Amino acid sequence: MKLSPNEISEELERVRTGHYNQFIRRLTLHKARGFVEQSVEFRNPVTALIGTNGGGKSTILAGC
Protein backbone atom coordinates (compact mmCIF):
# COMPACT_ATOMS: atom_id res chain seq x y z
CA MET A 1 0.00 0.00 0.00
CA LYS A 2 1.46 3.32 -1.05
CA LEU A 3 0.46 6.47 0.80
CA SER A 4 -0.04 9.79 -0.93
CA PRO A 5 2.06 12.78 0.19
CA ASN A 6 -1.04 14.15 1.95
CA GLU A 7 -1.59 10.87 3.85
CA ILE A 8 2.07 10.81 4.88
CA SER A 9 1.77 14.38 6.20
CA GLU A 10 -1.36 13.44 8.17
CA GLU A 11 0.35 10.40 9.72
CA LEU A 12 3.45 12.41 10.65
CA GLU A 13 1.21 14.99 12.35
CA ARG A 14 -0.52 12.22 14.33
CA VAL A 15 2.86 10.91 15.47
CA ARG A 16 4.02 14.41 16.41
CA THR A 17 0.90 15.20 18.44
CA GLY A 18 0.22 11.68 19.73
CA HIS A 19 -3.36 11.65 18.41
CA TYR A 20 -4.06 8.01 17.69
CA ASN A 21 -7.41 6.47 18.54
CA GLN A 22 -6.10 2.92 18.79
CA PHE A 23 -2.48 2.88 19.79
CA ILE A 24 -0.76 0.75 22.40
CA ARG A 25 1.43 3.07 24.44
CA ARG A 26 2.54 0.69 27.18
CA LEU A 27 2.39 -3.02 27.73
CA THR A 28 3.22 -4.70 31.04
CA LEU A 29 3.95 -8.42 31.14
CA HIS A 30 3.11 -10.15 34.43
CA LYS A 31 4.77 -13.57 34.75
CA ALA A 32 4.66 -14.29 31.01
CA ARG A 33 7.27 -16.83 29.98
CA GLY A 34 10.63 -15.31 30.93
CA PHE A 35 9.22 -11.88 31.76
CA VAL A 36 8.28 -10.84 35.29
CA GLU A 37 6.74 -7.38 35.74
CA GLN A 38 8.38 -6.11 32.55
CA SER A 39 6.98 -2.96 30.93
CA VAL A 40 7.47 -2.06 27.30
CA GLU A 41 6.70 1.51 26.19
CA PHE A 42 5.98 2.39 22.58
CA ARG A 43 6.72 6.04 21.80
CA ASN A 44 5.63 5.83 18.17
CA PRO A 45 3.11 3.66 16.36
CA VAL A 46 4.47 0.14 16.13
CA THR A 47 4.24 -1.61 12.80
CA ALA A 48 6.76 -4.39 13.43
CA LEU A 49 8.49 -6.14 16.30
CA ILE A 50 11.94 -7.34 15.32
CA GLY A 51 14.19 -9.59 17.35
CA THR A 52 16.05 -12.85 17.54
CA ASN A 53 14.38 -16.25 17.76
CA GLY A 54 13.26 -16.76 21.35
CA GLY A 55 13.56 -13.04 22.08
CA GLY A 56 9.94 -12.62 23.25
CA LYS A 57 8.18 -11.11 20.22
CA SER A 58 5.23 -13.51 20.40
CA THR A 59 5.00 -13.06 24.17
CA ILE A 60 4.67 -9.29 23.74
CA LEU A 61 1.98 -9.70 21.07
CA ALA A 62 0.09 -12.25 23.20
CA GLY A 63 -0.06 -9.64 25.97
CA CYS A 64 -2.01 -7.25 23.75
WOQUIWO-V13202 format. One line per field, one symbol per residue. ss: DSSP state (H for helix, E for strand, C for the rest). burial: 1 if it has 16 or more other ideal C-beta (glycine too) atoms within 10 Angstrom, else 0. A space follows every 50 residues. Layout:
ss->???
burial->???
This chain:
ss->CCCCHHHHHHHHHHHHHCCCCCCCCEEEECCECCECCEEEECCCCCCCCC CCCCCCHHHHHHCC
burial->00000000000000000000000000001000001001010000000000 00000100010010
